[in-house]
Amino acid sequence: LCESLCVLEEIHFQKCLDHGRKLHVLLAEWREIPMILKTPKPLGHKLEQRILPGQVQTREEFINQANRSIYQSVANWNYHRKTEVLLKGVFSSCDANRDNKLHYDEAMVCWQLLQTQEYVMFSLLEDLADIPDVYGSCGLLYGIEFVDPKPILGINTAEFDTRPWNIRANLALALLVMIQTFEQTPYGTLHVCGLNEHNLGVTKRNGQLITKVINIDKSWFGDSKQSEDDSDLCVGSKCTMVRCAQEQVERKGCCLSTCDTPRCNGKHYLGATNNLQSLCYMIFRQYASRQPALLFNPPESIRSELERILNQCINPGRRLMHIPSDVMDSLHRLLRLTVV
């Protein structure tokens, strides 16, 4: 990415899309193709434990230490060839003087990039059709494929509300394919927090509609850890999703469900939900959004059964870390019945 950006000057900035707490997000154009550039905000003192002033790391030392760091930051991590490709690419982008060593300033850039969870996970999963392509990095800047979120969001509420059912049902089917892919990645199940319309986009490949998750900063592999006050008290009780409070959005906290029963004082969290439950809650029914639901106003022929399946999907009555096949199959069947 550095050569295209700094030498060939092929990448042209267009506008800033976001400047949130962790990342700056820019829209750019590369060889007349839109792309997204992201850069993390400085972590400062948090990086000092990785390397000290005056210290030099060889490529082998960096890769060995980085492997351990990734293992600690990504749950249920398993070694995969993609790890080595990622780390060699990061090392090359930081090794400014090409001496196969990282000096203090170079290493600080490398380590901050590797502590950007989204970049690491996008890079490891880029072979999946439902993950944006990763174009590489230059220092702290990394580039990914631009995926248009408008087909999910709609230009405005009225247009989103009135789009033909056939269009919305096809989008829903593409979303179901996406989360089925996330159930079995090379690193275990990918649990995606923030599975809402703002973090999803749509593209086409070989004429086929494909949905992609465009923000996985709050995601992890494998089974979630239970919260500290978790127990079996509520298992089997009626459990419902709760909207994430601001203090819950970090890492696993934004995928919590709760049992609203006297035994649990209405605040007993059962831990993370599965991706299908989040999808039904945030997109298909959208209890936590002012946007109209994707599956709003279905055809009369499937309306009552679809309503029942969506209720079962959102409120399974027990903690389900993986997608229930019966609910998934029912949604597929009902949607396909009405798609032309």
KAGIFEN-V998913 format. One record per residue. SS is DSSP state (H for helix, E for strand, - for the rest). OMEGA is omega as a letter, one per 40 degrees, with the letter a starting at -180 (999 if undefined). D_LAST is the distance of its C-alpha to the last C-alpha in whole Angstrom. Layout:
ss/omega/d_last
SS/OMEGA/D_LAST
SS/OMEGA/D_LAST
This chain:
ss/omega/d_last
-/a/43
H/a/46
H/i/47
H/a/44
H/a/45
H/a/49
H/a/50
-/i/47
-/a/46
-/a/42
E/a/41
E/i/41
E/i/41
E/i/38
E/i/39
E/i/39
E/a/36
E/i/38
E/a/41
-/a/41
-/a/43
-/a/43
E/i/41
E/a/41
E/a/38
E/i/38
E/a/35
E/i/37
E/a/36
E/a/37
-/i/37
-/i/35
E/i/32
E/i/32
E/i/33
E/i/34
E/i/38
E/i/39
E/i/43
E/i/44
-/a/47
-/i/50
-/i/51
H/a/55
H/a/57
H/a/54
H/a/54
-/a/58
-/a/58
-/a/56
-/a/59
-/i/62
-/a/64
-/a/65
-/i/63
-/i/62
E/i/59
E/a/58
H/a/55
H/i/55
H/a/57
H/a/54
H/i/51
H/a/53
H/a/53
H/i/50
H/i/48
H/a/50
H/i/49
H/i/45
H/a/46
H/a/47
H/a/45
-/a/41
-/i/41
-/a/41
-/i/42
-/i/42
-/i/43
-/a/41
H/a/41
H/i/39
H/a/42
H/i/45
H/i/43
H/a/42
H/i/46
H/i/47
H/i/45
H/i/46
H/a/50
H/a/49
H/a/48
H/a/51
-/a/54
-/a/55
-/i/58
-/i/57
-/a/59
-/i/57
E/i/58
E/i/57
-/a/60
H/a/60
H/i/58
H/a/55
H/i/55
H/i/54
H/i/51
H/a/50
H/i/50
H/i/48
H/a/45
H/i/45
-/i/45
-/a/42
H/a/40
H/a/37
H/i/38
H/a/39
H/i/36
H/a/34
H/a/36
H/a/36
H/a/32
-/i/31
-/i/30
-/a/27
-/a/24
-/i/24
E/i/27
-/i/28
-/i/30
E/a/34
E/i/36
E/a/40
E/i/42
E/a/45
-/i/48
-/a/46
E/i/43
E/a/40
E/i/37
E/i/33
E/i/30
-/i/29
-/a/25
-/i/24
-/a/24
H/i/22
H/i/18
H/a/19
H/a/22
-/a/21
-/i/24
-/a/25
H/a/25
H/a/23
H/i/21
H/a/20
H/a/20
H/i/18
-/a/15
-/i/11
H/a/10
H/i/7
H/a/10
H/i/12
H/i/10
H/i/9
H/i/13
H/i/14
H/i/13
H/i/15
H/i/18
H/i/18
H/a/18
H/a/21
H/i/23
H/i/23
H/a/24
H/i/27
H/a/28
-/i/30
E/i/31
-/a/34
-/a/36
E/a/35
-/i/32
E/i/31
E/a/32
E/i/30
-/a/32
-/a/31
-/a/27
-/a/26
H/a/24
H/a/27
H/a/27
E/i/24
E/a/22
E/i/19
E/i/20
E/i/18
E/a/19
-/i/19
-/a/15
E/i/14
E/a/14
E/i/17
E/a/19
E/i/23
E/a/26
-/i/28
-/i/31
-/a/32
-/a/36
-/a/36
E/i/35
E/i/36
E/i/36
-/a/37
-/i/38
-/i/39
-/i/42
-/i/43
-/a/45
-/a/48
-/a/48
-/i/46
-/a/47
-/a/45
-/a/46
-/a/43
-/a/41
-/i/39
-/i/40
-/a/37
E/i/36
E/i/34
E/i/33
-/i/35
-/a/35
-/i/37
-/a/40
H/a/41
H/a/44
H/a/41
-/a/39
-/i/41
H/a/40
H/a/38
H/a/39
H/i/36
H/a/34
E/i/36
E/a/36
E/i/38
E/a/40
-/a/41
-/i/44
H/a/48
H/a/48
H/i/47
-/i/48
-/a/44
-/a/44
E/a/44
E/i/41
E/i/40
E/a/39
E/i/36
-/i/32
-/a/29
H/a/27
H/i/24
H/i/26
H/a/27
H/i/23
H/a/23
H/a/26
H/a/25
H/a/22
H/i/20
-/i/22
-/i/25
-/a/28
-/a/30
-/i/29
-/i/29
-/i/25
-/a/23
-/i/21
-/a/17
-/i/16
-/i/18
-/i/17
-/i/14
-/a/13
-/a/16
-/a/14
-/a/15
H/a/17
H/i/20
H/i/19
H/i/18
H/i/21
H/a/23
H/i/22
H/i/22
H/i/25
H/i/26
H/a/25
H/a/27
-/a/30
-/i/31
-/i/34
-/a/35
-/i/35
-/a/33
-/a/33
-/a/30
-/i/27
-/a/27
H/a/24
H/i/24
H/i/22
H/a/20
H/a/19
H/i/18
H/i/16
H/a/14
H/a/13
H/a/13
H/a/10
H/i/8
H/a/8
-/a/6
-/i/4
-/999/0
